[in-house]
Amino acid sequence: MKWPDIQAVTDKQESFRDILEREENRARQSNNIAWLCSYTPVEIISACNFVPRRMLAAEKETLRADTYLHPTLCSYVRGALESMLRTENKGLQGAVLLNSCNAACHLYHAYAAYFPTAFHYLLDLPRISSAAAIKFWAGQLKRFHHTLADFKQLKVRLEDLQEQIELYRDNRQRMAALYGERKGEVTTKGSELIRFIQSSMLLPPQRVREILPHFESYVRQQKESGLAYHGPRLLVIGSMPGALLLELIEEQGGVLVLDDLCLGRRAVSFDAEPCGDEDPYGCLASYYLTRSPCARMQNAFTALKRWGELIEEYGIEGVILYCLKFCDSWYYLGQTLKETIKHTPLLVLEGEYAAGSGSGQIRTRVEAFLEMLSRRQRS
C-alpha cells in the first residue's frame, strides 16, 4: 500500500487529531496483526511485513462480545473483542495475545473460536525479569517469529528484525522525551500527547517516524505561542481509563502533566541501549522485561518508589488512580500506592471502560477532587 507524502498531509489546515484519524483509517486497509498487551513484541510483527495494530476497546455497549466473554471479565478486553467483531479493520489478518492476565487468555480463546482461519498466537509472558526469565522469553519470541513468518510465507531475516528494533527504539525515545519537557509550564494537553502515542501503536513504525517531527513542531509552536495550562498538576495512573475521563479532567481545569498508562507514557518508557551484535531475541526479551512495569509484573511494587521522586520532580499536586472493575493487579497495586505517596492527595476511581469513566458519579468525584486541590493552591 502506497502512503501519501506526509508533508502534503500535514500542510492541510487540519487539527492533528484529524490527521491522525485519517492515517489510522488508511492503516486499517493494510495487512494487520492485532495485539493487545503493551509487552507484545511489535518489532517481530513489523519485521514480517504486517502492520502491528493495537486492539482498542469499543467505548459503547459490548453486546456481541458479552455472548463470548463473561460480563465479570475486564471491560476493556470485552470492548476489544467487540471492536474485532464489528470488523472495522478490513485488513485484519490475525491477532497475537499474551497471558498477561486471565481476561486476555479468555480473549485469545474467543478470538480463535470466532476467527478460526485467521492467524492467532498466545505468548507466555514471564512476571519477573531475571536472567532465566529473559532467556525463556527470548525463546518464546524466536518461536513466535518463525511461526508468523511461516504464515506470511517469508524467510526469517535477522537483519530485518534488527532494523525494526532500532526503528521502534528511536520512535519511543523521541516520544518519551516529550514528557521530559512537562516539568515546568505545560503548553500541550496531556490528552493530546496520549492521543499521539495511541496512534503510534496503530500505524506502521516508519510512518510514525515521518509524523513525529511534525508533532514535535506542533508542541514547540504551542510553547512559543506563550500558551500555558494552569490548574492542579496531576498524575494519572491505572489500567485503562477511557478518553472520556482524560477529557473530563482537563475540562474541569486539571492539568494532566504525567501519566503511567499503557496507552500513554508506559508504552514508550523503555530503558533500551542499541542491540549492536547481540542476539536480537535476547535483546528484545531484555527490553520488554526490564521496561517500565505494569501492575501484573513482580517489580511493579518496587518501582512505586520511583513515583515519589517523579511527583516531586514534576511538581505533581494530585494523583488519580483509575481501576477497571475486576482488574485485580491494579487494585492491589493501588493499595500499596496509597501507602507510598502519603503526602500527595490521591483519588481512587473504579468503573467500566466505556460507561464508567464518563459517569455522573465519577464526574462529581473528579470535580470535588480538583476543587480541593485548587483550594490547597490558593491557601
Contacts in CASP RR format, 6 or more apart in sequence:
PFRMAT RR
TARGET T0000
AUTHOR 0000-0000-0000
METHOD contacts of the structure
MODEL  1
MKWPDIQAVTDKQESFRDILEREENRARQSNNIAWLCSYTPVEIISACNF
VPRRMLAAEKETLRADTYLHPTLCSYVRGALESMLRTENKGLQGAVLLNS
CNAACHLYHAYAAYFPTAFHYLLDLPRISSAAAIKFWAGQLKRFHHTLAD
FKQLKVRLEDLQEQIELYRDNRQRMAALYGERKGEVTTKGSELIRFIQSS
MLLPPQRVREILPHFESYVRQQKESGLAYHGPRLLVIGSMPGALLLELIE
EQGGVLVLDDLCLGRRAVSFDAEPCGDEDPYGCLASYYLTRSPCARMQNA
FTALKRWGELIEEYGIEGVILYCLKFCDSWYYLGQTLKETIKHTPLLVLE
GEYAAGSGSGQIRTRVEAFLEMLSRRQRS
1 26 0 8 1.000
1 29 0 8 1.000
1 30 0 8 1.000
3 26 0 8 1.000
3 204 0 8 1.000
3 207 0 8 1.000
6 207 0 8 1.000
6 210 0 8 1.000
6 211 0 8 1.000
6 214 0 8 1.000
9 19 0 8 1.000
9 22 0 8 1.000
9 23 0 8 1.000
10 19 0 8 1.000
10 211 0 8 1.000
10 214 0 8 1.000
12 19 0 8 1.000
16 192 0 8 1.000
16 196 0 8 1.000
16 215 0 8 1.000
16 218 0 8 1.000
17 192 0 8 1.000
17 195 0 8 1.000
19 211 0 8 1.000
20 195 0 8 1.000
20 196 0 8 1.000
20 199 0 8 1.000
23 199 0 8 1.000
23 203 0 8 1.000
23 207 0 8 1.000
23 211 0 8 1.000
24 199 0 8 1.000
24 202 0 8 1.000
24 203 0 8 1.000
27 51 0 8 1.000
27 53 0 8 1.000
27 202 0 8 1.000
27 203 0 8 1.000
27 204 0 8 1.000
27 207 0 8 1.000
28 53 0 8 1.000
28 88 0 8 1.000
28 89 0 8 1.000
28 90 0 8 1.000
28 91 0 8 1.000
29 90 0 8 1.000
29 91 0 8 1.000
30 51 0 8 1.000
30 91 0 8 1.000
30 204 0 8 1.000
31 49 0 8 1.000
31 50 0 8 1.000
31 51 0 8 1.000
31 91 0 8 1.000
31 93 0 8 1.000
32 50 0 8 1.000
32 51 0 8 1.000
32 52 0 8 1.000
32 53 0 8 1.000
32 89 0 8 1.000
32 91 0 8 1.000
32 92 0 8 1.000
32 93 0 8 1.000
32 94 0 8 1.000
33 45 0 8 1.000
33 48 0 8 1.000
33 50 0 8 1.000
33 51 0 8 1.000
33 52 0 8 1.000
33 53 0 8 1.000
33 93 0 8 1.000
33 94 0 8 1.000
33 95 0 8 1.000
33 96 0 8 1.000
33 119 0 8 1.000
33 148 0 8 1.000
34 53 0 8 1.000
34 54 0 8 1.000
34 55 0 8 1.000
34 84 0 8 1.000
34 89 0 8 1.000
34 92 0 8 1.000
34 94 0 8 1.000
34 95 0 8 1.000
34 96 0 8 1.000
35 42 0 8 1.000
35 45 0 8 1.000
35 52 0 8 1.000
35 53 0 8 1.000
35 54 0 8 1.000
35 55 0 8 1.000
35 95 0 8 1.000
35 96 0 8 1.000
35 97 0 8 1.000
36 54 0 8 1.000
36 55 0 8 1.000
36 77 0 8 1.000
36 80 0 8 1.000
36 95 0 8 1.000
36 97 0 8 1.000
36 98 0 8 1.000
36 100 0 8 1.000
36 104 0 8 1.000
36 107 0 8 1.000
37 97 0 8 1.000
37 98 0 8 1.000
37 100 0 8 1.000
37 104 0 8 1.000
37 125 0 8 1.000
37 262 0 8 1.000
38 201 0 8 1.000
38 262 0 8 1.000
38 266 0 8 1.000
38 267 0 8 1.000
38 294 0 8 1.000
39 98 0 8 1.000
39 100 0 8 1.000
39 125 0 8 1.000
39 288 0 8 1.000
39 291 0 8 1.000
39 294 0 8 1.000
40 52 0 8 1.000
40 96 0 8 1.000
40 98 0 8 1.000
40 123 0 8 1.000
41 123 0 8 1.000
41 141 0 8 1.000
41 144 0 8 1.000
41 284 0 8 1.000
41 288 0 8 1.000
42 52 0 8 1.000
42 168 0 8 1.000
42 201 0 8 1.000
42 205 0 8 1.000
43 161 0 8 1.000
43 164 0 8 1.000
43 165 0 8 1.000
43 168 0 8 1.000
43 284 0 8 1.000
44 141 0 8 1.000
44 144 0 8 1.000
44 145 0 8 1.000
44 148 0 8 1.000
44 161 0 8 1.000
44 164 0 8 1.000
44 284 0 8 1.000
45 51 0 8 1.000
45 52 0 8 1.000
45 96 0 8 1.000
45 148 0 8 1.000
46 52 0 8 1.000
46 164 0 8 1.000
46 167 0 8 1.000
46 168 0 8 1.000
46 204 0 8 1.000
46 205 0 8 1.000
47 145 0 8 1.000
47 157 0 8 1.000
47 160 0 8 1.000
47 161 0 8 1.000
47 163 0 8 1.000
47 164 0 8 1.000
48 145 0 8 1.000
48 148 0 8 1.000
48 149 0 8 1.000
48 152 0 8 1.000
48 154 0 8 1.000
49 152 0 8 1.000
49 154 0 8 1.000
50 93 0 8 1.000
50 148 0 8 1.000
50 152 0 8 1.000
51 203 0 8 1.000
51 204 0 8 1.000
52 201 0 8 1.000
53 89 0 8 1.000
53 92 0 8 1.000
53 201 0 8 1.000
53 202 0 8 1.000
54 198 0 8 1.000
54 201 0 8 1.000
54 202 0 8 1.000
55 80 0 8 1.000
55 83 0 8 1.000
55 84 0 8 1.000
55 95 0 8 1.000
56 80 0 8 1.000
56 83 0 8 1.000
56 198 0 8 1.000
56 202 0 8 1.000
57 75 0 8 1.000
57 76 0 8 1.000
57 77 0 8 1.000
57 78 0 8 1.000
57 79 0 8 1.000
57 80 0 8 1.000
57 82 0 8 1.000
57 83 0 8 1.000
57 240 0 8 1.000
57 353 0 8 1.000
57 354 0 8 1.000
58 79 0 8 1.000
58 80 0 8 1.000
58 82 0 8 1.000
58 83 0 8 1.000
58 86 0 8 1.000
58 354 0 8 1.000
59 242 0 8 1.000
59 243 0 8 1.000
59 244 0 8 1.000
59 353 0 8 1.000
59 354 0 8 1.000
60 82 0 8 1.000
60 354 0 8 1.000
61 82 0 8 1.000
61 354 0 8 1.000
62 75 0 8 1.000
62 78 0 8 1.000
62 79 0 8 1.000
62 81 0 8 1.000
62 82 0 8 1.000
62 354 0 8 1.000
63 82 0 8 1.000
64 81 0 8 1.000
64 82 0 8 1.000
64 85 0 8 1.000
64 86 0 8 1.000
65 78 0 8 1.000
65 79 0 8 1.000
65 81 0 8 1.000
65 82 0 8 1.000
65 85 0 8 1.000
65 110 0 8 1.000
66 78 0 8 1.000
68 81 0 8 1.000
68 110 0 8 1.000
68 113 0 8 1.000
68 114 0 8 1.000
69 77 0 8 1.000
69 78 0 8 1.000
69 81 0 8 1.000
69 103 0 8 1.000
69 106 0 8 1.000
69 107 0 8 1.000
69 110 0 8 1.000
70 106 0 8 1.000
71 78 0 8 1.000
72 326 0 8 1.000
73 102 0 8 1.000
73 103 0 8 1.000
73 106 0 8 1.000
73 326 0 8 1.000
74 101 0 8 1.000
74 103 0 8 1.000
74 239 0 8 1.000
74 324 0 8 1.000
74 325 0 8 1.000
74 326 0 8 1.000
74 327 0 8 1.000
74 353 0 8 1.000
75 324 0 8 1.000
75 325 0 8 1.000
75 326 0 8 1.000
75 351 0 8 1.000
75 352 0 8 1.000
75 353 0 8 1.000
75 354 0 8 1.000
76 239 0 8 1.000
76 240 0 8 1.000
76 324 0 8 1.000
76 353 0 8 1.000
77 103 0 8 1.000
77 104 0 8 1.000
77 106 0 8 1.000
77 107 0 8 1.000
79 353 0 8 1.000
79 354 0 8 1.000
80 107 0 8 1.000
81 107 0 8 1.000
81 110 0 8 1.000
81 111 0 8 1.000
83 89 0 8 1.000
84 92 0 8 1.000
84 95 0 8 1.000
84 111 0 8 1.000
84 114 0 8 1.000
84 115 0 8 1.000
85 114 0 8 1.000
92 118 0 8 1.000
93 118 0 8 1.000
93 119 0 8 1.000
94 115 0 8 1.000
94 118 0 8 1.000
94 119 0 8 1.000
94 120 0 8 1.000
95 108 0 8 1.000
95 111 0 8 1.000
95 115 0 8 1.000
95 118 0 8 1.000
95 119 0 8 1.000
95 120 0 8 1.000
95 121 0 8 1.000
96 119 0 8 1.000
96 120 0 8 1.000
96 121 0 8 1.000
96 122 0 8 1.000
96 123 0 8 1.000
96 144 0 8 1.000
96 148 0 8 1.000
97 104 0 8 1.000
97 105 0 8 1.000
97 107 0 8 1.000
97 108 0 8 1.000
97 111 0 8 1.000
97 120 0 8 1.000
97 121 0 8 1.000
97 122 0 8 1.000
97 123 0 8 1.000
98 104 0 8 1.000
98 122 0 8 1.000
98 123 0 8 1.000
98 124 0 8 1.000
98 125 0 8 1.000
99 105 0 8 1.000
99 122 0 8 1.000
99 123 0 8 1.000
99 124 0 8 1.000
99 125 0 8 1.000
100 125 0 8 1.000
100 294 0 8 1.000
100 296 0 8 1.000
101 296 0 8 1.000
101 327 0 8 1.000
101 329 0 8 1.000
103 326 0 8 1.000
105 122 0 8 1.000
108 120 0 8 1.000
108 122 0 8 1.000
111 118 0 8 1.000
111 120 0 8 1.000
112 120 0 8 1.000
119 148 0 8 1.000
119 151 0 8 1.000
121 144 0 8 1.000
121 147 0 8 1.000
121 148 0 8 1.000
123 140 0 8 1.000
123 141 0 8 1.000
123 144 0 8 1.000
124 140 0 8 1.000
125 137 0 8 1.000
125 140 0 8 1.000
126 133 0 8 1.000
126 136 0 8 1.000
126 137 0 8 1.000
126 289 0 8 1.000
127 133 0 8 1.000
127 296 0 8 1.000
127 297 0 8 1.000
127 298 0 8 1.000
128 289 0 8 1.000
128 297 0 8 1.000
128 298 0 8 1.000
128 299 0 8 1.000
129 289 0 8 1.000
129 290 0 8 1.000
129 297 0 8 1.000
129 298 0 8 1.000
129 299 0 8 1.000
133 289 0 8 1.000
134 282 0 8 1.000
134 285 0 8 1.000
134 286 0 8 1.000
134 289 0 8 1.000
135 282 0 8 1.000
135 285 0 8 1.000
137 282 0 8 1.000
137 285 0 8 1.000
137 288 0 8 1.000
137 289 0 8 1.000
138 279 0 8 1.000
138 281 0 8 1.000
138 282 0 8 1.000
138 284 0 8 1.000
138 285 0 8 1.000
139 281 0 8 1.000
139 285 0 8 1.000
141 281 0 8 1.000
141 282 0 8 1.000
141 284 0 8 1.000
141 285 0 8 1.000
142 281 0 8 1.000
145 156 0 8 1.000
145 161 0 8 1.000
145 281 0 8 1.000
146 156 0 8 1.000
149 155 0 8 1.000
149 156 0 8 1.000
158 280 0 8 1.000
161 280 0 8 1.000
162 275 0 8 1.000
162 276 0 8 1.000
162 280 0 8 1.000
164 205 0 8 1.000
165 275 0 8 1.000
165 280 0 8 1.000
165 283 0 8 1.000
165 284 0 8 1.000
165 287 0 8 1.000
166 274 0 8 1.000
166 275 0 8 1.000
167 205 0 8 1.000
167 206 0 8 1.000
167 209 0 8 1.000
168 205 0 8 1.000
169 270 0 8 1.000
169 272 0 8 1.000
169 274 0 8 1.000
169 287 0 8 1.000
170 209 0 8 1.000
171 200 0 8 1.000
171 205 0 8 1.000
171 208 0 8 1.000
171 209 0 8 1.000
171 212 0 8 1.000
171 268 0 8 1.000
172 267 0 8 1.000
172 268 0 8 1.000
172 269 0 8 1.000
172 270 0 8 1.000
172 272 0 8 1.000
173 268 0 8 1.000
173 270 0 8 1.000
173 272 0 8 1.000
174 212 0 8 1.000
174 216 0 8 1.000
175 196 0 8 1.000
175 197 0 8 1.000
175 200 0 8 1.000
175 212 0 8 1.000
175 268 0 8 1.000
176 265 0 8 1.000
176 268 0 8 1.000
176 269 0 8 1.000
176 270 0 8 1.000
178 188 0 8 1.000
178 193 0 8 1.000
178 216 0 8 1.000
178 219 0 8 1.000
179 193 0 8 1.000
179 258 0 8 1.000
179 265 0 8 1.000
181 219 0 8 1.000
181 223 0 8 1.000
182 190 0 8 1.000
182 257 0 8 1.000
182 258 0 8 1.000
182 314 0 8 1.000
183 313 0 8 1.000
183 314 0 8 1.000
183 315 0 8 1.000
184 314 0 8 1.000
185 223 0 8 1.000
185 228 0 8 1.000
185 229 0 8 1.000
186 228 0 8 1.000
186 229 0 8 1.000
186 233 0 8 1.000
186 255 0 8 1.000
186 257 0 8 1.000
187 219 0 8 1.000
187 222 0 8 1.000
187 223 0 8 1.000
187 225 0 8 1.000
187 226 0 8 1.000
187 227 0 8 1.000
187 228 0 8 1.000
187 229 0 8 1.000
188 218 0 8 1.000
188 219 0 8 1.000
188 222 0 8 1.000
188 223 0 8 1.000
189 229 0 8 1.000
189 250 0 8 1.000
189 256 0 8 1.000
190 246 0 8 1.000
190 250 0 8 1.000
190 256 0 8 1.000
190 257 0 8 1.000
190 259 0 8 1.000
191 243 0 8 1.000
191 246 0 8 1.000
191 247 0 8 1.000
191 250 0 8 1.000
191 256 0 8 1.000
193 264 0 8 1.000
194 246 0 8 1.000
194 256 0 8 1.000
194 259 0 8 1.000
194 261 0 8 1.000
194 263 0 8 1.000
194 264 0 8 1.000
195 243 0 8 1.000
196 215 0 8 1.000
197 263 0 8 1.000
197 264 0 8 1.000
197 265 0 8 1.000
197 267 0 8 1.000
197 268 0 8 1.000
198 263 0 8 1.000
198 264 0 8 1.000
199 208 0 8 1.000
199 211 0 8 1.000
200 208 0 8 1.000
200 267 0 8 1.000
200 268 0 8 1.000
201 263 0 8 1.000
201 267 0 8 1.000
203 211 0 8 1.000
229 250 0 8 1.000
229 254 0 8 1.000
229 255 0 8 1.000
230 255 0 8 1.000
231 253 0 8 1.000
231 254 0 8 1.000
231 255 0 8 1.000
231 373 0 8 1.000
231 374 0 8 1.000
231 377 0 8 1.000
232 253 0 8 1.000
232 254 0 8 1.000
232 255 0 8 1.000
232 317 0 8 1.000
232 318 0 8 1.000
232 370 0 8 1.000
232 373 0 8 1.000
232 374 0 8 1.000
232 377 0 8 1.000
233 254 0 8 1.000
233 255 0 8 1.000
233 257 0 8 1.000
233 314 0 8 1.000
233 315 0 8 1.000
233 316 0 8 1.000
233 317 0 8 1.000
233 318 0 8 1.000
234 249 0 8 1.000
234 254 0 8 1.000
234 255 0 8 1.000
234 256 0 8 1.000
234 257 0 8 1.000
234 258 0 8 1.000
234 316 0 8 1.000
234 317 0 8 1.000
234 318 0 8 1.000
234 319 0 8 1.000
234 320 0 8 1.000
235 257 0 8 1.000
235 258 0 8 1.000
235 259 0 8 1.000
235 260 0 8 1.000
235 307 0 8 1.000
235 310 0 8 1.000
235 311 0 8 1.000
235 314 0 8 1.000
235 316 0 8 1.000
235 318 0 8 1.000
235 319 0 8 1.000
235 320 0 8 1.000
236 246 0 8 1.000
236 249 0 8 1.000
236 256 0 8 1.000
236 258 0 8 1.000
236 259 0 8 1.000
236 260 0 8 1.000
236 261 0 8 1.000
236 319 0 8 1.000
236 320 0 8 1.000
236 321 0 8 1.000
236 322 0 8 1.000
237 259 0 8 1.000
237 260 0 8 1.000
237 261 0 8 1.000
237 307 0 8 1.000
237 319 0 8 1.000
237 320 0 8 1.000
237 321 0 8 1.000
237 322 0 8 1.000
237 337 0 8 1.000
238 260 0 8 1.000
238 261 0 8 1.000
238 295 0 8 1.000
238 321 0 8 1.000
238 322 0 8 1.000
238 323 0 8 1.000
238 330 0 8 1.000
239 262 0 8 1.000
239 295 0 8 1.000
239 322 0 8 1.000
239 323 0 8 1.000
239 324 0 8 1.000
239 327 0 8 1.000
239 329 0 8 1.000
239 330 0 8 1.000
240 261 0 8 1.000
240 262 0 8 1.000
240 263 0 8 1.000
240 322 0 8 1.000
240 324 0 8 1.000
240 353 0 8 1.000
241 261 0 8 1.000
241 322 0 8 1.000
241 349 0 8 1.000
241 357 0 8 1.000
242 353 0 8 1.000
242 354 0 8 1.000
242 357 0 8 1.000
243 357 0 8 1.000
244 357 0 8 1.000
244 358 0 8 1.000
245 322 0 8 1.000
245 349 0 8 1.000
245 357 0 8 1.000
245 358 0 8 1.000
245 362 0 8 1.000
245 366 0 8 1.000
246 256 0 8 1.000
248 357 0 8 1.000
248 358 0 8 1.000
248 362 0 8 1.000
248 363 0 8 1.000
248 366 0 8 1.000
249 256 0 8 1.000
249 320 0 8 1.000
249 366 0 8 1.000
249 370 0 8 1.000
250 256 0 8 1.000
252 366 0 8 1.000
252 367 0 8 1.000
252 370 0 8 1.000
253 370 0 8 1.000
254 370 0 8 1.000
257 314 0 8 1.000
257 315 0 8 1.000
257 316 0 8 1.000
258 265 0 8 1.000
258 310 0 8 1.000
258 314 0 8 1.000
258 316 0 8 1.000
259 265 0 8 1.000
259 266 0 8 1.000
260 266 0 8 1.000
260 292 0 8 1.000
260 307 0 8 1.000
261 267 0 8 1.000
262 294 0 8 1.000
265 292 0 8 1.000
266 291 0 8 1.000
266 292 0 8 1.000
266 294 0 8 1.000
269 291 0 8 1.000
269 292 0 8 1.000
270 287 0 8 1.000
270 288 0 8 1.000
270 291 0 8 1.000
270 292 0 8 1.000
271 290 0 8 1.000
271 291 0 8 1.000
272 287 0 8 1.000
272 291 0 8 1.000
275 283 0 8 1.000
276 283 0 8 1.000
292 303 0 8 1.000
293 299 0 8 1.000
293 300 0 8 1.000
293 303 0 8 1.000
294 300 0 8 1.000
294 329 0 8 1.000
295 327 0 8 1.000
295 329 0 8 1.000
295 330 0 8 1.000
295 332 0 8 1.000
295 333 0 8 1.000
296 329 0 8 1.000
300 329 0 8 1.000
300 333 0 8 1.000
301 333 0 8 1.000
301 336 0 8 1.000
304 333 0 8 1.000
304 336 0 8 1.000
304 337 0 8 1.000
304 340 0 8 1.000
305 340 0 8 1.000
307 337 0 8 1.000
307 340 0 8 1.000
307 341 0 8 1.000
308 340 0 8 1.000
308 341 0 8 1.000
308 344 0 8 1.000
310 316 0 8 1.000
311 319 0 8 1.000
311 341 0 8 1.000
311 344 0 8 1.000
316 344 0 8 1.000
317 344 0 8 1.000
317 345 0 8 1.000
317 373 0 8 1.000
317 376 0 8 1.000
317 377 0 8 1.000
318 344 0 8 1.000
318 345 0 8 1.000
318 346 0 8 1.000
318 347 0 8 1.000
318 369 0 8 1.000
318 373 0 8 1.000
319 337 0 8 1.000
319 341 0 8 1.000
319 344 0 8 1.000
319 345 0 8 1.000
319 346 0 8 1.000
319 347 0 8 1.000
320 346 0 8 1.000
320 347 0 8 1.000
320 349 0 8 1.000
320 366 0 8 1.000
320 369 0 8 1.000
321 330 0 8 1.000
321 334 0 8 1.000
321 337 0 8 1.000
321 346 0 8 1.000
321 347 0 8 1.000
321 348 0 8 1.000
321 349 0 8 1.000
322 349 0 8 1.000
322 350 0 8 1.000
322 351 0 8 1.000
322 357 0 8 1.000
323 330 0 8 1.000
323 331 0 8 1.000
323 334 0 8 1.000
323 348 0 8 1.000
323 349 0 8 1.000
323 350 0 8 1.000
323 351 0 8 1.000
324 330 0 8 1.000
324 350 0 8 1.000
324 351 0 8 1.000
324 352 0 8 1.000
324 353 0 8 1.000
325 350 0 8 1.000
325 351 0 8 1.000
325 352 0 8 1.000
334 348 0 8 1.000
337 346 0 8 1.000
338 346 0 8 1.000
338 348 0 8 1.000
345 369 0 8 1.000
345 372 0 8 1.000
345 373 0 8 1.000
345 376 0 8 1.000
347 365 0 8 1.000
347 366 0 8 1.000
347 369 0 8 1.000
349 357 0 8 1.000
349 362 0 8 1.000
349 365 0 8 1.000
349 366 0 8 1.000
351 357 0 8 1.000
351 359 0 8 1.000
351 362 0 8 1.000
356 362 0 8 1.000
END
